[in-house]
Amino acid sequence: MVKRIGVWVLVLGMALALCVGCAGVQYKKTYADYEARVQQLKDMGGEEKAPYETAKAENYLKTMKKEIDENDWKGAKVFQEKLDQYLELGMQKVQ
């Protein structure tokens, strides 16, 4: 009986570790995508046409990276949402 419980604890622990690892990979890919989008905004003249939105987007990107590095996925999600907001506003102003 104890051996069976030990096996289940091991299996569940491994499943949890895999889930946590998957979140990290997903956010690292997301970070790279956002980094490219911020650069695109800058290339489209965001620093001249939408300086506030571009600066906010860059700051939220840096903060999102910090949260990812600390494995704080909820924090990264919060800053991802803010980053989306300022990228959207910036893109509207440069077009």
Secondary structure in CASP SS format (residue, H / E / C, confidence):
PFRMAT SS
TARGET T0000
AUTHOR 0000-0000-0000
METHOD secondary structure of the structure
MODEL  1
M C 1.00
V H 1.00
K H 1.00
R H 1.00
I H 1.00
G H 1.00
V H 1.00
W H 1.00
V H 1.00
L H 1.00
V H 1.00
L H 1.00
G H 1.00
M H 1.00
A H 1.00
L H 1.00
A H 1.00
L H 1.00
C H 1.00
V H 1.00
G H 1.00
C H 1.00
A H 1.00
G H 1.00
V H 1.00
Q H 1.00
Y H 1.00
K H 1.00
K H 1.00
T H 1.00
Y H 1.00
A H 1.00
D H 1.00
Y H 1.00
E H 1.00
A H 1.00
R H 1.00
V H 1.00
Q H 1.00
Q H 1.00
L H 1.00
K H 1.00
D H 1.00
M C 1.00
G C 1.00
G H 1.00
E H 1.00
E H 1.00
K H 1.00
A C 1.00
P H 1.00
Y H 1.00
E H 1.00
T H 1.00
A H 1.00
K H 1.00
A H 1.00
E H 1.00
N H 1.00
Y H 1.00
L H 1.00
K H 1.00
T H 1.00
M H 1.00
K H 1.00
K H 1.00
E H 1.00
I H 1.00
D H 1.00
E C 1.00
N C 1.00
D C 1.00
W H 1.00
K H 1.00
G H 1.00
A H 1.00
K H 1.00
V H 1.00
F H 1.00
Q H 1.00
E H 1.00
K H 1.00
L H 1.00
D H 1.00
Q H 1.00
Y H 1.00
L H 1.00
E H 1.00
L H 1.00
G H 1.00
M H 1.00
Q H 1.00
K H 1.00
V H 1.00
Q C 1.00
END
